[in-house]
Amino acid sequence: MRVSVLQENLAKGLSIVGRAVSTRSTLPVLSNILLSTDEERLKLAATNLEVGVSCWLGAQIEDDGAVTLPARLLTDWVNSVTPDRIDMELSVRSMSVHLKCGRFESNIKGIDASEFPLIPTGDGEEPLNLPPATLRKIIDQVVFAAADAKDTSRPALTGVLARFEGDRLTLAATDGYRLSLRRTALPAAAPADISVIVPARSLQEVSRISGEADPEQPVELAVAAARNQILFRLCGKGEAEKGTFYQVALVSQLIDAKFPDFNAIIPKSYTTRTILDTAALQRALKVASLFARDASDRVIFSITPGETETAGRLTVRATSAEAGDNVSELDAVVEGAAVEIAFNVRYMMEVIAVIDTPEVVLETTRSDRPGVFRPVGAGPEEFTHVIMPMQLQR
Amino acid sequence: MCARAILHVDLDAFFVAVERLDNPALIGAAVIVGGRPEVRGVVASASYEARKYGVHSAMPTAQALRLCPHAILVSGHRGRYSEMSARVMAILADYTPLLEPLSIDEAFLDVTGTEAHYGPPGRLAHAIQARIQAELGLSASFGVATNKLVAKIASDLHKPHAVTVVPPGEEAAFLAPLPIRKLWGVGAITARELERLGLQTIGDLARCPIDELRRRFGASGEGLWRAAHGLNDSPVTPEHEAKSLSREETFAQDIRDRNVLRRELLRLSDAVAMRLRRHGLQARTIGLKLRYGDFSTLTRQTTLAEPTDAGPVIYEHGLALFEAAWDRRAVRLLGISGSGLTREGRQLRLFEQGDQRQAQLDAALDRIRARYGERAVQRASLLEEPEELWIGRETE
């Protein structure tokens, strides 16, 4: 194998596939990144057996070939050298790669590419198309509500439910304390109605990569139900630009578990409806969080209706036994009865961060019943976030 | 700076006194509350009549009975002691919210600034002493001083049924003639080392140059010097600010039966959970303490994703720690603790309604126990346990 590639492009490619490298594996080759020539491009690939990411870079191929190199060493090396052309040459006999960039020359020992697991790239599945910005947004609006991947006792909750029904896609995630639900229209009907659970970590990667994809080119998405996999294919911004990729394919295992019936826990009614300025609420939460930190992150919302509907008020209180306390007051449009309810401020901040309308509505009933956040102005079915309160008095 | 007024209350031969309330035939007799000698029991409390013969708590019962053969041995009634202790604490709490229970039969009270209301602290101590005697039939000794250290030493000095007042400014003079071992916080090892230096009394220690103490005892040398001068500024901390809550049991007989140990863990977990709930606290960290027959002791702890006050949750984690740590040898002591305490409301769950139901059940059971005693409602799995398995320890 003899390949030349721009340092910026290789660095970008390594950062794309790097997250998929296995950090704790008994299989040494999984700590490596596969480099192989593929139709006049350099392909990088990494996998931890849950998710596999392949990335194609524009490169000058002199001789075809393939090898795997230690991810950490290769990445650190590429990020340390000057932004010049990197020439790589594999010595098959010693299974080491000679790298040259500007005035740097190194040899890195590798492992035979034949030991690297085969990562399916999704050819042959019938894909759905979504604009990268849309995909990124809907993922970001739900993925944070999933349970931590380390929570092995509830595998279904470590993933995001993706339900394809005709030309509608529903994403849902919950960690048992909050539920994020996002519905969106697909440009075309899905080949089949299907529900799958995708590991939250995989979708976080898809979101991250979507941010660097060509906004004009759709992301292809395909469910390979028989293989229990979901595939995403994204296009880069073009090879003329430095620090970009040509194409990325991400394949993720699906979680084989039963997702809880979330419709049952979405409140059907409310007794108080409060409309708030999103930015003002975000600021009030940020300040309150400074004091809630050593008080289990608890903040107390006191919602009071005014003389007229628009003269309502929300007070956000946080008290720390050690640090002190904070009270913030916000104007609000309050419809219904006064209510006091406590929430985890971190949960609140996470949901407000993904609401991009200027106003947000909070629907509540009792202090021990879930509250519902929705963006104001978006369609009622677009985004719903259900959040369980904390106990008010103890 | 205004001098503080600290009371240390210590109930006199508390377990024996409670037994006498329930069985007047024991009044005037040498009484030992403790485990039976056949099961290697130890003395938990001894009446003053028995103490005259050299019997003291933590002594093996067999030895105590050799010293005082005519003593009447009574096995303990833990539930009753807790109940009476709670009633004493309730009386104390009438006088100040700054009440720090130190153990089942001891507490500190900070009564600074109550003079206008209750008169000088010495008079207040007499009044509380009389009230505990009249309402509960229990005798208590009081130490009155400007800090916890001196108050604690004072309460012990003229036991039983004494009130010892150390006026402000006389702390060092009060301590000076006392043997070094009386100094609170000085263990047997430190005391031996100090005695080797020729220091017999607290006064000797106070006269020792602080630099020499620092050289010999490092950072704690200064603490010793301050203590010897009767200087102490640690505040009276009401119990809810405790860093951890724990329950442990020393078994009269070492236990290697896994089922019995599990049952004990369950009981301890329930007890810790109940104490947490009583104080409106939840624990984020669960600890296990395990002591084998040879006194080798190990502790393990685990931190939960969310704080809890539920017995089954504490048991589940305590059991996991136990199963991982236990090497199948016979166990002498088992303890469960909850730390990382928070009193903030818990995060409610969207789905599993189970824990909310558990919380309601716990609250109902707690109400029953508060009214009819700790043993009024128990887990069926805990019913078979014979009384001799546990023995608490009354503090000296």
Boltz contact constraints between the chains, C-beta under 6 A:
constraints:
  - contact:
      token1: [A, 176]
      token2: [B, 349]
      max_distance: 6.0
  - contact:
      token1: [A, 176]
      token2: [B, 350]
      max_distance: 6.0
  - contact:
      token1: [A, 176]
      token2: [B, 351]
      max_distance: 6.0
  - contact:
      token1: [A, 177]
      token2: [B, 347]
      max_distance: 6.0
  - contact:
      token1: [A, 260]
      token2: [B, 351]
      max_distance: 6.0
  - contact:
      token1: [A, 265]
      token2: [B, 350]
      max_distance: 6.0
  - contact:
      token1: [A, 295]
      token2: [B, 344]
      max_distance: 6.0
  - contact:
      token1: [A, 296]
      token2: [B, 342]
      max_distance: 6.0
  - contact:
      token1: [A, 296]
      token2: [B, 344]
      max_distance: 6.0
  - contact:
      token1: [A, 298]
      token2: [B, 344]
      max_distance: 6.0
  - contact:
      token1: [A, 342]
      token2: [B, 345]
      max_distance: 6.0
  - contact:
      token1: [A, 344]
      token2: [B, 347]
      max_distance: 6.0
  - contact:
      token1: [A, 388]
      token2: [B, 348]
      max_distance: 6.0
  - contact:
      token1: [A, 388]
      token2: [B, 350]
      max_distance: 6.0
  - contact:
      token1: [A, 389]
      token2: [B, 348]
      max_distance: 6.0
  - contact:
      token1: [A, 390]
      token2: [B, 345]
      max_distance: 6.0
  - contact:
      token1: [A, 390]
      token2: [B, 347]
      max_distance: 6.0
  - contact:
      token1: [A, 391]
      token2: [B, 345]
      max_distance: 6.0
  - contact:
      token1: [A, 391]
      token2: [B, 346]
      max_distance: 6.0
  - contact:
      token1: [A, 392]
      token2: [B, 345]
      max_distance: 6.0
  - contact:
      token1: [A, 394]
      token2: [B, 280]
      max_distance: 6.0
  - contact:
      token1: [A, 394]
      token2: [B, 343]
      max_distance: 6.0
  - contact:
      token1: [A, 394]
      token2: [B, 345]
      max_distance: 6.0
